[in-house]
Amino acid sequence: MMGKQYETVIGLEVHVELATKTKIFCGCSTAFGGEPNTHTCPVCTGMPGSLPVLNKQVLDYAIAVGLAANCEITRYCKFDRKNYFYPDNPQNYQISQLYLPICRNGWVEVETSGGKKKIGIHEIHMEEDAGKLIHDDWEDVSLVDYNRSGVPLIEIVSRPDMRNAEEVIAYLEKLRLIIQYLGASDCKLQEGSMRADINLSVREAGTEKLGTRTEMKNLNSFRAIARAIQGETERQTELLEAGKEVVQETRRWDDAKECSYAMRSKEDAQDYRYFPDPDLTPVRIDDAWLERIKAAQPEFRTEKMARYREEFGIPDYDIEIITNSKRMADLFEETTAICGQPKKVSNWLMGETLRLMKETETDAEDIRFSPENLAKLIALVDEKAVSTNVAKEVFEKMFLENVDPRAYVEENGLKAVSDEGALRKTVEEVIAANPRSVEDYRGGKEKAIGFLVGQTMKAMQGKADPGTVNRLLKELLS
């Protein structure tokens, strides 16, 4: 007998830390790291009598993200208090938006192996982040660090439109790109500046009614998200197959053990006693304000890709990789503007840059070398001032420390030997020292010349142009 067919239904709550210099309701620094409780003041530590003042940049970023995600912007919006007690929540309430969130009813389009699909966005609201608890097992205490408390967040709440991990990751990638292109956040999952909670339920295929959902927290990589979706889908399906009920609750994903466990029963809005925050005035957004933000929207990835095809004529594969990160796209455009050689710039980004990023586990947004230095390196190769191998060696140094390639080549005596007389002398010596290979080559073994080129390059410490070496060898051997 065939078992029942089940369908997974997924909605996401994505929290994004905004890239403002100061917190949402006070002037404290939002910098990541810092000694515990040094980026704090009476407002973000919830001292009685302190009053919040809204950071205008937070509102601008929230509107910009909303416009890019096709949302309606709420022209009259308010902040609410979400009341709950937790040690890292200093006021015993969190300032958020329930009744009049800044953005509503949007969507983004994703592409997966199943084709294009629109994922609906129910709302985007602004709120403050909580502090952080540090558990000290040795002393058997929990310590509170309020540096993160009051860091501005937007929460992007999707509709339950996703059906599998591939769609979820495509949606997150799309949001991440939009937000990075806007400069609204660096969206680093590992530093917590982008966090996703997954609401997942399983239902019998073909039914309209949604199943009971659980919410999963603690997901800080795309791999963990994919595994958590797989694990929770299997857990709920097994319960339904056995005729048991799924309990509505919040679960924590443990990536090391690849399983989730219950944290608490899921609260509903009424459990938080939401009410409008009496300390913050409502915000009215007029036409001029909206127009100003619309006018400042950047060129997003889709338009960039079309323009690159048109303007630079580099392969589609290169365009995809380069535009997949704002930093890469900026590097490509700025270097090309200096040297006017899009294909060569693209080759360095696609080859050595990607290789070193992988080796050093560097995020594209953290690439350190400047467009000026990459343009100088390309010029050095064009002038045959350095060989390709030396250029790669210089690039590695540049990637790690953003050194000036011209200065580095001078200081380390890496300039290619362009004096053909000196080169010819070395080639003659290599021929004299390797009679066996010379014989092989003259006997029709074309490959033997490769060994002789290698020996010459070794003797020249890589400072010769392989093309010239090859030409001189053939000349002298014939």
C-alpha positions as CSV (number, residue, x, y, z in Angstrom):
1,M,0.0,0.0,0.0
2,M,1.3,3.5,-0.9
3,G,2.0,5.8,2.1
4,K,0.5,9.3,2.1
5,Q,2.4,12.0,0.2
6,Y,3.4,15.0,2.4
7,E,4.3,18.5,1.5
8,T,6.6,20.8,3.5
9,V,5.5,24.5,4.0
10,I,8.2,27.0,5.1
11,G,8.1,30.6,6.0
12,L,11.1,32.6,7.2
13,E,11.7,35.4,9.7
14,V,15.0,37.0,8.8
15,H,16.7,39.5,11.2
16,V,19.2,41.8,9.6
17,E,21.6,44.1,11.6
18,L,21.7,47.4,9.9
19,A,25.1,49.0,9.0
20,T,24.5,52.2,10.9
21,K,27.4,53.7,13.0
22,T,25.2,54.1,16.0
23,K,22.4,52.3,17.7
24,I,18.7,52.7,16.9
25,F,17.6,54.8,19.9
26,C,20.9,56.2,21.2
27,G,24.4,57.4,20.1
28,C,26.4,54.3,21.2
29,S,28.6,52.5,18.7
30,T,27.3,49.4,16.8
31,A,30.9,48.1,16.1
32,F,31.2,44.3,16.3
33,G,33.5,43.1,19.1
34,G,34.7,45.6,21.8
35,E,35.1,44.8,25.5
36,P,31.8,43.8,27.1
37,N,29.5,46.7,28.1
38,T,31.8,49.4,26.6
39,H,29.3,50.4,23.8
40,T,26.6,51.3,26.2
41,C,24.7,54.2,27.8
42,P,21.6,54.7,30.1
43,V,19.3,54.3,27.0
44,C,20.5,51.0,25.7
45,T,20.9,49.5,29.2
46,G,17.3,50.4,30.1
47,M,18.0,52.8,33.0
48,P,14.8,54.4,34.4
49,G,14.1,57.8,33.1
50,S,16.2,57.5,29.9
51,L,14.4,58.3,26.7
52,P,14.9,56.8,23.2
53,V,15.4,58.9,20.1
54,L,15.0,57.3,16.6
55,N,18.1,57.1,14.4
56,K,16.9,58.4,11.0
57,Q,19.3,56.3,9.0
58,V,17.6,53.2,10.3
59,L,14.3,54.4,8.8
60,D,16.0,55.2,5.5
61,Y,17.6,51.7,5.3
62,A,14.3,50.0,6.1
63,I,12.4,52.0,3.4
64,A,15.2,51.3,0.9
65,V,15.0,47.5,1.6
66,G,11.2,47.7,1.4
67,L,11.3,49.4,-2.0
68,A,13.8,46.9,-3.4
69,A,11.5,44.1,-2.2
70,N,8.4,45.6,-3.9
71,C,6.7,46.5,-0.6
72,E,4.1,49.1,0.2
73,I,5.6,51.7,2.5
74,T,3.5,52.6,5.6
75,R,3.4,56.4,5.5
76,Y,2.3,56.7,9.1
77,C,4.1,54.2,11.3
78,K,4.6,53.6,15.0
79,F,6.8,51.7,17.4
80,D,5.4,49.2,20.0
81,R,6.6,47.6,23.1
82,K,6.9,43.8,23.2
83,N,6.9,42.9,26.9
84,Y,8.9,39.9,28.1
85,F,11.4,39.3,30.8
86,Y,14.9,38.0,29.9
87,P,18.2,38.9,31.3
88,D,19.6,40.2,28.0
89,N,16.6,42.5,27.5
90,P,17.4,45.4,29.7
91,Q,14.1,47.3,29.8
92,N,12.0,44.1,30.2
93,Y,10.5,45.0,26.8
94,Q,11.8,45.2,23.3
95,I,10.9,48.2,21.1
96,S,9.5,46.7,17.9
97,Q,6.6,47.2,15.4
98,L,3.4,45.1,15.5
99,Y,0.5,47.2,14.4
100,L,2.0,49.5,11.8
101,P,5.2,48.0,10.4
102,I,7.2,50.2,8.0
103,C,6.8,47.8,5.0
104,R,4.0,45.4,3.9
105,N,3.0,43.1,1.1
106,G,6.1,42.7,-1.0
107,W,7.8,40.0,-2.9
108,V,11.2,38.9,-4.4
109,E,11.7,36.6,-7.3
110,V,14.1,33.6,-6.9
111,E,15.4,31.1,-9.4
112,T,15.9,27.5,-8.6
113,S,16.2,24.2,-10.5
114,G,12.3,24.3,-10.6
115,G,12.4,27.7,-12.4
116,K,11.4,31.2,-11.3
117,K,9.2,31.8,-8.3
118,K,7.9,34.7,-6.4
119,I,8.2,34.5,-2.6
120,G,5.8,36.8,-0.8
121,I,6.9,39.2,2.0
122,H,4.3,39.7,4.6
123,E,6.0,42.6,6.3
124,I,9.3,44.2,7.3
125,H,9.5,45.9,10.7
126,M,12.2,47.8,12.6
127,E,13.3,46.8,16.1
128,E,16.2,46.8,18.5
129,D,18.5,43.8,19.1
130,A,18.8,42.3,22.6
131,G,22.1,41.9,24.5
132,K,24.1,38.7,24.7
133,L,24.4,36.2,27.5
134,I,27.8,34.6,28.1
135,H,27.6,31.4,30.1
136,D,30.7,30.7,32.3
137,D,30.5,27.0,33.2
138,W,33.6,27.2,35.4
139,E,32.1,29.9,37.7
140,D,28.6,28.5,37.1
141,V,27.3,32.0,36.2
142,S,25.8,33.8,33.2
143,L,27.2,37.2,32.4
144,V,25.4,39.8,30.3
145,D,27.0,42.0,27.6
146,Y,24.8,44.9,26.5
147,N,27.1,46.0,23.6
148,R,24.6,44.5,21.1
149,S,21.5,45.8,23.0
150,G,19.9,48.5,20.9
151,V,21.7,47.6,17.6
152,P,19.2,48.3,14.9
153,L,17.5,45.4,13.2
154,I,14.9,44.9,10.5
155,E,12.9,41.8,10.6
156,I,11.7,40.5,7.2
157,V,8.8,38.2,7.6
158,S,8.0,36.1,4.5
159,R,4.7,34.4,3.6
160,P,4.7,30.5,3.8
161,D,5.6,30.3,0.1
162,M,8.7,28.0,0.2
163,R,8.6,24.3,-0.1
164,N,12.1,23.0,0.2
165,A,15.7,24.0,1.3
166,E,16.7,25.0,-2.2
167,E,14.0,27.7,-2.3
168,V,14.8,28.9,1.2
169,I,18.5,29.3,0.3
170,A,17.7,31.0,-3.0
171,Y,15.4,33.4,-1.1
172,L,18.1,34.2,1.5
173,E,20.7,34.7,-1.2
174,K,18.4,37.1,-2.9
175,L,17.7,39.1,0.2
176,R,21.4,39.2,1.1
177,L,22.4,40.5,-2.3
178,I,19.7,43.2,-2.3
179,I,20.7,44.4,1.2
180,Q,24.4,44.3,0.5
181,Y,24.0,46.2,-2.8
182,L,22.0,48.8,-0.8
183,G,24.9,49.0,1.7
184,A,22.3,48.5,4.5
185,S,24.1,45.5,6.1
186,D,27.1,43.2,5.4
187,C,24.7,40.3,6.1
188,K,27.4,38.0,7.5
189,L,25.7,34.9,8.9
190,Q,28.8,33.9,10.9
191,E,28.8,37.3,12.8
192,G,25.1,37.2,13.3
193,S,24.4,40.3,11.2
194,M,21.9,38.1,9.2
195,R,19.9,35.5,11.2
196,A,17.1,33.3,9.9
197,D,14.4,31.6,12.0
198,I,12.5,28.9,10.1
199,N,8.8,28.3,10.5
200,L,8.1,24.9,9.1
201,S,5.0,22.6,9.0
202,V,4.2,19.4,7.1
203,R,0.8,18.7,5.6
204,E,-0.7,16.0,3.4
205,A,-0.1,16.9,-0.2
206,G,-3.1,18.4,-1.9
207,T,-4.7,19.8,1.3
208,E,-5.3,23.5,1.8
209,K,-5.1,23.7,5.6
210,L,-1.6,24.3,7.0
211,G,-0.2,21.8,9.5
212,T,1.1,22.8,13.0
213,R,4.3,24.8,12.6
214,T,7.4,24.8,14.7
215,E,10.0,27.6,14.7
216,M,13.7,26.8,14.6
217,K,16.4,29.1,15.9
218,N,20.2,29.1,16.0
219,L,21.0,28.8,12.3
220,N,24.2,30.6,11.3
221,S,25.1,29.1,7.9
222,F,23.3,28.0,4.7
223,R,24.5,24.5,5.3
224,A,23.0,24.4,8.8
225,I,19.7,25.8,7.4
226,A,19.5,23.1,4.7
227,R,20.2,20.4,7.3
228,A,17.7,21.8,9.8
229,I,14.9,21.8,7.1
230,Q,15.7,18.2,6.2
231,G,15.8,17.1,9.9
232,E,12.6,18.9,11.0
233,T,10.7,17.7,7.9
234,E,11.6,14.1,8.7
235,R,10.7,14.5,12.4
236,Q,7.2,16.0,11.7
237,T,6.5,13.5,8.9
238,E,7.3,10.6,11.2
239,L,5.0,12.0,13.9
240,L,2.1,12.4,11.4
241,E,2.8,8.9,10.0
242,A,2.5,7.5,13.5
243,G,-0.8,9.3,14.0
244,K,0.7,11.7,16.6
245,E,0.4,15.4,16.8
246,V,3.0,18.0,16.1
247,V,3.3,20.5,19.0
248,Q,3.6,24.2,18.2
249,E,6.9,25.2,19.8
250,T,10.3,26.9,19.4
251,R,13.1,24.5,18.7
252,R,16.9,25.0,18.8
253,W,18.9,23.4,16.0
254,D,22.2,21.7,17.1
255,D,24.3,21.6,14.0
256,A,27.0,19.4,15.5
257,K,24.5,16.7,16.5
258,E,22.3,17.4,13.4
259,C,19.1,17.4,15.4
260,S,16.8,19.9,17.1
261,Y,15.3,20.0,20.5
262,A,12.4,21.9,22.1
263,M,13.2,25.2,23.8
264,R,9.8,26.5,24.8
265,S,6.1,26.4,23.7
266,K,5.5,29.0,21.0
267,E,4.0,32.2,22.2
268,D,1.4,34.2,20.3
269,A,1.2,38.0,20.0
270,Q,-1.1,38.3,23.0
271,D,1.5,36.8,25.3
272,Y,3.7,39.8,24.7
273,R,1.1,42.5,25.8
274,Y,2.1,44.7,22.8
275,F,1.1,48.4,23.1
276,P,2.3,51.6,21.3
277,D,5.6,52.9,22.8
278,P,4.6,56.1,24.7
279,D,8.2,57.5,24.5
280,L,8.5,57.5,20.7
281,T,6.5,59.8,18.4
282,P,4.8,58.3,15.3
283,V,6.7,58.7,12.0
284,R,5.1,60.3,9.0
285,I,6.8,59.7,5.6
286,D,5.9,62.3,3.0
287,D,6.3,62.0,-0.8
288,A,9.5,64.0,-0.9
289,W,11.1,61.6,1.6
290,L,10.1,58.5,-0.4
291,E,11.3,60.1,-3.7
292,R,14.6,60.9,-2.1
293,I,15.1,57.3,-1.2
294,K,13.9,56.0,-4.6
295,A,16.3,58.3,-6.4
296,A,19.2,57.0,-4.3
297,Q,18.5,53.3,-5.0
298,P,21.6,51.7,-6.6
299,E,21.9,49.6,-9.7
300,F,20.9,46.1,-8.5
301,R,22.4,42.8,-9.7
302,T,19.9,42.1,-12.6
303,E,20.6,45.5,-14.2
304,K,24.3,45.2,-13.6
305,M,24.4,41.8,-15.3
306,A,22.7,43.2,-18.4
307,R,25.0,46.2,-18.5
308,Y,28.2,44.1,-18.1
309,R,27.1,41.9,-21.1
310,E,26.5,45.1,-23.2
311,E,29.5,47.1,-22.0
312,F,32.3,44.7,-21.2
313,G,31.6,41.6,-23.2
314,I,33.0,39.2,-20.6
315,P,31.6,35.6,-20.4
316,D,28.2,35.1,-18.6
317,Y,29.8,32.8,-16.1
318,D,32.2,35.6,-15.0
319,I,29.4,38.1,-14.8
320,E,27.4,35.7,-12.6
321,I,30.3,35.3,-10.1
322,I,31.4,38.9,-10.1
323,T,27.9,40.4,-9.6
324,N,27.2,37.9,-6.8
325,S,29.0,40.2,-4.4
326,K,28.8,44.0,-4.2
327,R,32.5,44.2,-3.3
328,M,33.6,42.1,-6.3
329,A,31.4,44.1,-8.7
330,D,32.9,47.4,-7.3
331,L,36.4,46.1,-7.7
332,F,35.8,44.9,-11.2
333,E,34.3,48.2,-12.3
334,E,36.8,50.5,-10.6
335,T,39.8,48.5,-11.8
336,T,38.4,48.4,-15.4
337,A,37.9,52.2,-15.2
338,I,41.6,52.6,-14.5
339,C,43.1,50.1,-16.9
340,G,40.4,49.6,-19.5
341,Q,40.9,45.8,-19.7
342,P,37.7,44.1,-18.5
343,K,38.7,40.6,-19.5
344,K,42.1,40.8,-17.7
345,V,40.5,42.2,-14.6
346,S,37.9,39.5,-14.7
347,N,40.6,36.8,-15.1
348,W,42.4,37.9,-12.0
349,L,39.1,38.0,-10.0
350,M,37.9,34.6,-11.3
351,G,41.2,32.9,-11.0
352,E,43.6,33.9,-8.3
353,T,41.1,36.0,-6.2
354,L,38.6,33.1,-5.9
355,R,41.4,30.6,-5.2
356,L,42.9,32.7,-2.4
357,M,39.4,33.5,-0.9
358,K,38.8,29.8,-0.7
359,E,42.2,29.1,0.8
360,T,42.1,31.8,3.4
361,E,38.3,31.5,4.0
362,T,37.9,35.2,3.1
363,D,34.4,36.6,2.5
364,A,34.1,38.6,-0.7
365,E,33.1,41.7,1.3
366,D,36.4,41.5,3.2
367,I,38.8,41.6,0.2
368,R,41.5,44.1,1.0
369,F,43.4,44.9,-2.2
370,S,42.6,48.1,-4.0
371,P,41.5,48.6,-7.6
372,E,44.5,50.8,-8.1
373,N,46.9,48.0,-7.1
374,L,45.2,45.4,-9.3
375,A,45.4,47.8,-12.3
376,K,49.2,48.3,-11.6
377,L,49.7,44.5,-11.5
378,I,47.9,44.1,-14.9
379,A,50.1,46.8,-16.3
380,L,53.3,45.1,-15.0
381,V,52.3,41.9,-16.8
382,D,51.5,43.8,-20.0
383,E,54.8,45.5,-20.0
384,K,56.5,42.1,-19.6
385,A,58.1,43.7,-16.5
386,V,57.2,40.5,-14.5
387,S,56.5,36.9,-15.7
388,T,53.1,35.4,-15.1
389,N,54.5,33.3,-12.2
390,V,56.0,36.3,-10.5
391,A,52.8,38.2,-11.0
392,K,50.8,35.4,-9.2
393,E,53.3,35.6,-6.3
394,V,53.0,39.4,-6.1
395,F,49.2,39.1,-6.3
396,E,49.2,36.8,-3.3
397,K,51.1,39.4,-1.3
398,M,48.7,42.0,-2.5
399,F,45.7,39.9,-1.6
400,L,47.0,39.5,2.0
401,E,48.4,42.9,2.6
402,N,47.3,45.2,-0.2
403,V,51.0,46.0,-1.1
404,D,51.8,48.3,-4.0
405,P,52.9,45.8,-6.7
406,R,55.3,48.1,-8.4
407,A,57.1,49.0,-5.2
408,Y,57.1,45.3,-4.1
409,V,58.6,44.1,-7.4
410,E,61.4,46.8,-7.1
411,E,62.2,46.1,-3.5
412,N,62.3,42.3,-3.9
413,G,64.3,42.3,-7.2
414,L,61.5,40.5,-9.0
415,K,61.7,42.5,-12.3
416,A,61.9,40.2,-15.4
417,V,65.2,40.1,-17.2
418,S,64.4,41.7,-20.5
419,D,68.1,41.8,-21.6
420,E,68.1,39.1,-24.3
421,G,71.8,38.8,-24.3
422,A,71.8,37.6,-20.7
423,L,69.0,35.3,-21.4
424,R,70.6,33.8,-24.5
425,K,73.7,33.1,-22.3
426,T,71.6,31.2,-19.7
427,V,69.8,29.2,-22.5
428,E,73.2,28.2,-24.0
429,E,74.4,27.0,-20.5
430,V,71.2,24.9,-20.0
431,I,71.6,23.3,-23.5
432,A,75.2,22.4,-22.6
433,A,74.2,21.0,-19.3
434,N,71.4,18.7,-20.6
435,P,72.7,16.8,-23.6
436,R,70.2,14.0,-23.0
437,S,67.1,16.3,-23.4
438,V,68.7,18.0,-26.4
439,E,69.1,14.6,-28.0
440,D,65.5,13.7,-27.2
441,Y,64.3,17.0,-28.7
442,R,66.3,16.6,-31.9
443,G,65.1,13.0,-32.2
444,G,61.5,14.3,-32.5
445,K,60.4,14.3,-28.8
446,E,58.7,17.7,-28.8
447,K,58.0,17.4,-25.1
448,A,61.7,17.5,-24.2
449,I,61.7,21.3,-24.8
450,G,59.4,21.7,-21.8
451,F,62.1,20.4,-19.5
452,L,64.6,22.8,-20.9
453,V,62.3,25.7,-20.5
454,G,61.7,24.7,-16.9
455,Q,65.5,24.5,-16.3
456,T,66.1,27.9,-17.8
457,M,63.3,29.5,-15.7
458,K,64.8,27.9,-12.7
459,A,68.2,29.3,-13.5
460,M,66.6,32.8,-14.0
461,Q,64.7,32.4,-10.7
462,G,61.4,32.8,-12.6
463,K,62.4,36.2,-13.9
464,A,62.3,35.4,-17.6
465,D,59.4,35.4,-20.0
466,P,58.6,31.8,-20.9
467,G,57.6,32.7,-24.4
468,T,61.0,34.3,-25.1
469,V,62.8,31.3,-23.5
470,N,60.9,29.0,-25.7
471,R,61.8,31.0,-28.8
472,L,65.5,31.2,-28.0
473,L,65.7,27.4,-27.2
474,K,64.1,26.5,-30.6
475,E,66.4,29.0,-32.4
476,L,69.6,27.6,-30.7
477,L,68.5,23.9,-31.0
478,S,67.7,24.1,-34.7
